[in-house]
């Protein structure tokens, strides 16, 4: 699977799971659907960005660091919009970014080179 | 009266032994090494303007056993066109009657010297896999090497791995009949107590008869050492490869062994043990099977040479997926901590 698609899917799935974990916080349980949708969208955006990065830079460490940075920034923006729950949003968001960063570098397939250009 | 020094004598002797390349396209450059049957020289191919290695027989007898063997070695090499096997360019007889063949001049180091600078076990195992590729190719062409050892593997300046010295090769299946007779009656004499400064040639041993077998103690399979030539098949080379693997897997020092890049475990020992089993039936059936097991080891997968316990399976799984396991564990721990603190 190519790196961008892998980042997108993994970001979406982990984002949804991360959002669903809000169920354990009774205070926000009523807004669970919105949180899951928002978290999924955040995961998709982060996943695509991380996938693009993985396509350009082939380094496991840099992939993880970039995932951490993207996850942190997006989670920080969401937390700003929520006016609270900074730790609850930023910490998991950052780690999810790292996981997506790792997975895209480790398991994403490099873009295939067309046969004609390989011959030349 | 003034005596010549040993050095001067040696130089004179070398000059006298130098091959007469008149009438050939080659110009002698320097002596490189001494092999089992002759001397290897660096020479300039004046037509193609490139450096080549010339293996020249010691004795000027174009019809003798050694000449036949050198010719046969060249023919074996010629049929083994593989990036891991040194290619032969030319074969012929010099004006002084000595048989020679020209091959690619490999600039690099012998494996035993090269690995002194390779401090990671996975890197060494990757080198081993490339040796296996070349030997597996030769086996697929029906050729046994029979003298695989670190000194017969060269690592080029650009990391290319070349299996050298096919002078003892045995042709199992022959589409082109070899010039030299097979070795049904060959026996083996081993050089006892080889001195550390002896050349590999001296360490290896020679016997003449209907055939010639050279071998190196420690790398020669038991059946080869017994002179059981009829029984020799690819499992004999697998034994040598196993010995080579043990050599590569041995940490150069206790400090190296303690490093994280030198994590050698029972699985690798089991691969070595299976490859070097006394009974050929207990060894890997093919070089591909051996290299597949080493590849599995490198990838953190279970090897066929050893059945692992549940604990070992868990440890191997952890080693293989350390980063994702740690990341997922960090996520879960952090989630639990957040829950605990948010309920206080």
Interface residues (C-beta under 8 A of the other chain):
Chain A: X21 X24 X25 X60 X64 X87 X88 X91 X92 X95 X96 X98 X99 X102 X103 X106
Chain B: X323 X324 X327 X328 X330 X331 X334 X335 X338 X339 X342
